[in-house]
């Protein structure tokens, strides 16, 4: 079985996709204990093969972990990079805000995997020449390296989510060929309605500061559910039969927001005339035009982000007066329905928003495993 190491793993979207493609995750790391708990609950990995903490501790004590890295097929990760603005004249690798980017390169230099994959925000493409130079200087000429901007919506994922992927290998393959094969897998996206409409309806949650409450209005952490075995269900779950739904709970909203949710038409935002009399940010409309946005059932979703942990006002359900639930956001991110998110309720959104869409990861994983 081919092996993968997932650094900056988050809750495990990339690992789950690679698992579906036939990989075994032999080591993973994230600094967030909640993400670590979710990862270990859902990914087939030995307990002592997940390091919860600073990746630089792995580098400082590499001899302790070297046996886990030895002979690994793939190392992947998405190191946070705050200092990549075109206005910033300092090299990315020298910017102190990008210490984790440098750490990722150091791990690659030490471990020398057959293939590496880095995923990051679209904005990093502005400095791609510099980034590729960093990889070549750190790894030497033995790696064939290529990059591609990939939008998840082109692979069935029902959201607009464009990210930069960099792939390198030292096994005398053309990394660009992997991307060419991935691009051949393009297909029409599912709509938001296809992705979430079979989930139980929820009402307005008026219970402030009490996420422990569960009922048919607020929702449940776990409850029995009879699924519609449609195309989207099969897309994210395969032929497995699910009997429960997890993490499908609504968050608190005040009366004003609930009223805004009712009034806005699908596709309407903060500037819509239907809410002009109660819009709380009218003096700053030019800044907050998307402070509220009602999603459209017959379209794809906007990019699911970790900001949803603060509020879901930009992700208003098309037909129900509330924001998307964590399970609905997970559906948009193509997590299978038995992927369970742990920790506080708002952290579920953070974990989901930071993840690589599982089905996109699976498509990339399938092409990488063929290359191996």
C-alpha positions as CSV (number, residue, x, y, z in Angstrom):
1,X,0.0,0.0,0.0
2,X,1.3,3.5,-0.9
3,X,1.9,5.8,2.1
4,X,1.2,9.5,2.7
5,X,2.2,12.0,5.5
6,X,-0.2,14.9,6.0
7,X,1.4,18.0,7.6
8,X,-0.8,21.0,8.7
9,X,-3.5,18.3,8.4
10,X,-6.4,20.1,9.9
11,X,-9.4,17.8,10.4
12,X,-8.2,15.5,7.5
13,X,-9.9,16.5,4.2
14,X,-6.8,15.8,2.2
15,X,-6.0,12.5,4.0
16,X,-9.6,11.3,3.6
17,X,-9.4,11.9,-0.1
18,X,-6.1,10.1,-0.4
19,X,-7.4,7.3,1.8
20,X,-10.3,6.9,-0.8
21,X,-7.6,6.8,-3.5
22,X,-5.9,3.9,-1.8
23,X,-3.2,5.6,0.4
24,X,-2.4,4.8,4.0
25,X,-1.7,7.8,6.2
26,X,1.4,6.8,8.3
27,X,2.0,10.1,10.0
28,X,0.2,13.5,10.4
29,X,0.6,16.7,12.3
30,X,-1.5,19.7,13.3
31,X,-1.1,22.2,16.1
32,X,-4.8,22.3,16.9
33,X,-5.9,19.6,19.4
34,X,-9.5,19.7,18.2
35,X,-8.4,19.2,14.6
36,X,-6.2,16.4,15.8
37,X,-9.1,14.7,17.6
38,X,-11.3,14.9,14.5
39,X,-8.5,13.5,12.3
40,X,-7.9,10.5,14.5
41,X,-11.6,9.8,14.8
42,X,-12.1,9.6,11.0
43,X,-8.7,8.7,9.4
44,X,-7.2,5.2,9.7
45,X,-4.0,6.1,11.6
46,X,-2.1,4.8,14.6
47,X,-2.6,6.8,17.8
48,X,1.2,7.5,18.2
49,X,1.5,8.5,14.5
50,X,-0.2,11.8,15.0
51,X,1.8,14.6,16.5
52,X,-0.2,17.4,18.0
53,X,2.0,20.5,18.2
54,X,4.4,22.8,16.4
55,X,5.9,21.3,13.2
56,X,9.2,22.9,14.2
57,X,9.3,20.5,17.2
58,X,9.4,17.7,14.6
59,X,12.3,19.3,12.9
60,X,14.2,19.9,16.1
61,X,13.7,16.3,17.1
62,X,13.7,14.7,13.7
63,X,15.7,11.7,14.7
64,X,12.7,10.7,16.9
65,X,10.4,10.7,13.9
66,X,12.8,9.7,11.1
67,X,11.6,6.1,11.0
68,X,8.1,7.3,10.3
69,X,9.2,9.5,7.4
70,X,11.7,6.9,5.9
71,X,10.6,5.6,2.5
72,X,7.3,7.5,2.5
73,X,5.7,7.9,-0.9
74,X,3.9,11.2,-0.5
75,X,4.2,14.2,1.8
76,X,1.4,16.8,1.5
77,X,0.5,19.9,3.3
78,X,-0.9,23.4,3.2
79,X,1.4,25.6,5.4
80,X,-0.2,29.0,6.4
81,X,1.5,31.8,4.5
82,X,0.6,35.3,5.5
83,X,3.4,37.2,3.8
84,X,2.9,36.6,0.1
85,X,1.4,40.0,-1.0
86,X,2.8,41.5,-4.2
87,X,3.3,44.7,-2.1
88,X,5.7,42.8,0.1
89,X,9.2,43.0,-1.5
90,X,10.7,40.5,0.9
91,X,11.1,37.0,-0.4
92,X,8.4,34.6,0.9
93,X,10.9,32.2,2.5
94,X,12.6,35.1,4.4
95,X,9.4,36.6,5.7
96,X,9.0,35.8,9.4
97,X,5.3,35.4,8.9
98,X,6.0,32.4,6.6
99,X,8.0,30.3,9.1
100,X,5.7,27.4,8.5
101,X,6.3,27.5,4.8
102,X,10.0,27.3,5.4
103,X,9.4,24.5,7.9
104,X,7.5,22.5,5.2
105,X,10.5,22.8,2.9
106,X,12.8,21.7,5.6
107,X,10.8,18.6,6.2
108,X,10.8,17.8,2.5
109,X,14.6,18.3,2.5
110,X,15.1,15.8,5.3
111,X,12.5,13.2,4.3
112,X,13.0,13.3,0.6
113,X,9.6,11.7,-0.3
114,X,9.0,10.3,-3.7
115,X,6.3,12.9,-4.3
116,X,5.3,16.1,-2.4
117,X,2.1,18.1,-2.8
118,X,1.6,21.6,-1.4
119,X,-1.9,23.2,-1.4
120,X,-2.5,26.9,-0.7
121,X,-4.6,30.0,-1.5
122,X,-4.9,31.3,-5.0
123,X,-3.0,34.5,-4.0
124,X,0.3,32.6,-3.7
125,X,0.3,32.2,-7.5
126,X,1.3,35.8,-7.7
127,X,4.7,34.8,-6.5
128,X,4.9,31.4,-8.1
129,X,8.3,32.0,-9.7
130,X,9.8,32.8,-6.3
131,X,8.1,29.8,-4.7
132,X,9.4,27.4,-7.3
133,X,12.8,28.8,-6.9
134,X,12.6,28.2,-3.1
135,X,11.7,24.6,-3.7
136,X,14.5,24.1,-6.2
137,X,17.1,25.7,-3.9
138,X,16.0,23.7,-0.9
139,X,15.5,20.3,-2.7
140,X,18.0,20.5,-5.5
141,X,17.6,19.4,-9.1
142,X,16.4,15.9,-8.3
143,X,12.7,17.0,-8.2
144,X,10.6,17.6,-11.2
145,X,8.2,20.3,-10.0
146,X,5.0,21.7,-11.6
147,X,2.0,23.8,-10.4
148,X,-1.6,24.4,-11.3
149,X,-4.5,26.6,-10.2
150,X,-7.4,24.2,-9.6
151,X,-11.0,25.2,-9.0
152,X,-13.0,22.5,-7.1
153,X,-16.2,23.4,-8.9
154,X,-14.7,21.8,-12.1
155,X,-14.7,18.4,-10.4
156,X,-18.2,18.1,-9.1
157,X,-17.7,20.0,-5.9
158,X,-20.6,22.4,-5.5
159,X,-18.7,25.5,-4.6
160,X,-16.4,28.1,-6.2
161,X,-13.0,27.2,-4.6
162,X,-9.8,27.9,-6.5
163,X,-6.5,26.9,-4.9
164,X,-2.9,26.6,-5.9
165,X,-1.4,23.1,-6.0
166,X,2.3,22.4,-6.4
167,X,3.5,18.8,-7.1
168,X,7.1,17.6,-7.2
169,X,8.6,14.1,-7.6
170,X,12.1,12.6,-7.7
171,X,11.1,9.3,-9.4
172,X,11.8,10.6,-13.0
173,X,8.2,11.4,-13.8
174,X,6.7,14.6,-15.3
175,X,4.7,16.3,-12.6
176,X,2.9,18.3,-15.2
177,X,1.6,15.0,-16.6
178,X,-0.2,14.4,-13.2
179,X,-2.0,17.7,-13.6
180,X,-2.9,17.0,-17.2
181,X,-4.5,13.8,-16.0
182,X,-6.4,15.6,-13.2
183,X,-7.6,18.1,-15.7
184,X,-9.1,15.3,-17.8
185,X,-11.4,14.5,-14.9
186,X,-13.3,17.7,-15.1
187,X,-17.1,17.4,-14.9
188,X,-20.1,19.5,-14.2
189,X,-20.6,20.6,-10.7
190,X,-23.6,19.6,-8.5
191,X,-25.8,22.4,-7.4
192,X,-26.3,23.4,-3.8
193,X,-29.8,21.9,-3.9
194,X,-28.5,18.6,-5.0
195,X,-25.9,18.7,-2.2
196,X,-28.1,19.6,0.8
197,X,-31.8,19.5,0.1
198,X,-32.3,16.0,1.5
199,X,-31.1,17.0,5.0
200,X,-33.7,17.6,7.7
201,X,-35.1,21.2,7.9
202,X,-34.1,23.4,10.8
203,X,-35.7,26.5,12.3
204,X,-34.5,29.6,14.0
205,X,-32.3,29.0,17.0
206,X,-33.1,31.5,19.7
207,X,-30.9,29.9,22.4
208,X,-28.0,32.3,22.9
209,X,-24.8,30.9,24.5
210,X,-26.2,27.4,24.8
211,X,-25.0,25.0,22.2
212,X,-26.0,22.0,24.3
213,X,-29.7,22.3,23.5
214,X,-30.9,19.7,20.9
215,X,-34.3,19.4,19.3
216,X,-35.9,19.3,15.9
217,X,-35.6,23.1,15.5
218,X,-32.0,23.5,16.6
219,X,-30.8,20.1,15.3
220,X,-28.7,17.3,16.8
221,X,-25.1,16.2,17.1
222,X,-26.2,12.7,16.1
223,X,-29.7,11.5,15.0
224,X,-31.2,8.8,12.8
225,X,-31.8,9.9,9.3
226,X,-33.2,8.2,6.1
227,X,-31.1,9.5,3.2
228,X,-32.2,10.0,-0.4
229,X,-29.8,7.7,-2.3
230,X,-29.4,10.1,-5.2
231,X,-26.4,10.9,-7.4
232,X,-24.8,13.3,-4.9
233,X,-25.2,10.9,-2.0
234,X,-23.3,8.3,-4.1
235,X,-20.7,10.9,-5.1
236,X,-19.7,11.6,-1.5
237,X,-20.6,8.2,0.1
238,X,-20.2,5.6,-2.6
239,X,-22.4,2.6,-2.1
240,X,-22.2,2.7,1.7
241,X,-25.5,2.8,3.6
242,X,-25.8,5.6,6.2
243,X,-28.3,5.6,9.0
244,X,-27.3,8.6,11.0
245,X,-26.6,12.3,10.4
246,X,-23.9,14.1,12.4
247,X,-23.2,17.8,13.2
248,X,-26.4,19.1,11.7
249,X,-27.2,21.9,14.2
250,X,-28.2,25.5,13.7
251,X,-26.5,28.3,15.4
252,X,-28.0,31.2,17.4
253,X,-29.3,34.2,15.5
254,X,-30.9,37.4,16.9
255,X,-34.4,38.5,15.7
256,X,-33.0,41.1,13.3
257,X,-30.8,38.6,11.5
258,X,-33.7,36.1,11.4
259,X,-35.9,38.7,9.8
260,X,-33.2,39.5,7.2
261,X,-32.9,35.8,6.4
262,X,-36.6,35.6,5.7
263,X,-36.8,38.8,3.6
264,X,-33.8,38.3,1.3
265,X,-34.5,36.5,-2.0
266,X,-32.0,33.9,-3.2
267,X,-29.0,35.7,-4.5
268,X,-29.8,38.8,-2.5
269,X,-27.1,40.6,-0.5
270,X,-26.8,43.4,2.0
271,X,-27.7,46.0,-0.6
272,X,-31.1,44.4,-1.5
273,X,-34.1,46.8,-1.1
274,X,-36.0,44.2,0.9
275,X,-33.9,44.8,4.0
276,X,-32.9,48.4,3.6
277,X,-35.0,49.5,6.6
278,X,-33.3,47.0,9.0
279,X,-29.8,46.7,7.5
280,X,-27.5,47.5,10.4
281,X,-24.5,48.5,8.2
282,X,-26.1,51.0,5.8
283,X,-23.4,53.7,6.4
284,X,-20.8,51.1,5.3
285,X,-22.6,49.4,2.5
286,X,-19.6,49.7,0.2
287,X,-17.6,47.6,2.7
288,X,-20.3,45.2,3.8
289,X,-22.3,44.4,0.7
290,X,-21.8,40.7,1.3
291,X,-22.2,40.9,5.1
292,X,-25.5,39.1,4.3
293,X,-26.0,36.8,1.3
294,X,-28.7,34.2,0.6
295,X,-27.4,31.3,-1.3
296,X,-29.1,30.1,-4.5
297,X,-30.4,26.5,-4.7
298,X,-29.9,26.2,-8.4
299,X,-26.3,27.4,-8.3
300,X,-23.0,26.4,-6.6
301,X,-22.2,27.7,-3.2
302,X,-19.7,30.4,-2.5
303,X,-16.4,29.3,-1.0
304,X,-16.8,27.6,2.4
305,X,-14.3,29.3,4.7
306,X,-13.3,29.2,8.4
307,X,-15.0,32.6,8.9
308,X,-18.2,30.6,9.4
309,X,-17.1,30.0,12.9
310,X,-18.0,33.6,13.6
311,X,-21.3,33.8,11.7
312,X,-23.0,32.3,8.7
313,X,-24.7,35.5,7.5
314,X,-22.9,35.2,4.1
315,X,-24.2,31.6,3.9
316,X,-27.9,32.0,4.4
317,X,-29.9,28.8,3.5
318,X,-31.8,29.3,0.3
319,X,-35.2,28.3,1.8
320,X,-34.9,28.3,5.6
321,X,-34.3,31.4,7.8
322,X,-30.8,30.4,9.0
323,X,-27.2,29.9,8.0
324,X,-25.9,26.6,6.7
325,X,-25.4,24.0,9.4
326,X,-21.9,22.4,9.8
327,X,-23.2,19.3,8.1
328,X,-24.4,21.2,5.1
329,X,-21.1,23.0,4.9
330,X,-19.4,19.6,5.1
331,X,-21.7,18.3,2.3
332,X,-20.5,21.2,0.1
333,X,-16.9,20.3,1.0
334,X,-17.8,16.7,-0.1
335,X,-17.0,15.1,3.3
336,X,-18.8,11.7,3.5
337,X,-21.8,11.7,5.8
338,X,-20.1,9.5,8.4
339,X,-17.2,12.0,8.9
340,X,-17.8,13.3,12.4
341,X,-16.5,16.6,13.6
342,X,-15.4,16.9,17.2
343,X,-15.0,19.8,19.6
344,X,-17.1,23.0,20.2
345,X,-19.9,23.6,17.6
346,X,-18.3,26.7,16.2
347,X,-15.0,24.8,15.7
348,X,-16.8,22.5,13.3
349,X,-17.1,25.3,10.8
350,X,-13.4,26.2,11.2
351,X,-12.3,22.6,10.6
352,X,-14.6,22.3,7.5
353,X,-13.7,25.7,6.1
354,X,-9.9,25.0,6.2
355,X,-10.1,21.6,4.6
356,X,-9.3,20.5,1.0
357,X,-12.6,19.2,-0.5
358,X,-12.4,15.4,-0.1
359,X,-13.5,14.5,-3.6
360,X,-10.9,16.8,-5.2
361,X,-8.3,15.3,-2.9
362,X,-9.4,11.9,-4.0
363,X,-9.1,12.8,-7.7
364,X,-5.6,14.1,-7.2
365,X,-4.7,11.1,-5.1
366,X,-5.9,8.7,-7.8
367,X,-3.5,10.3,-10.4
368,X,-0.6,10.4,-7.9
369,X,-1.0,6.7,-7.0
370,X,-1.0,5.9,-10.8
371,X,2.3,7.8,-11.1
372,X,3.8,5.8,-8.2
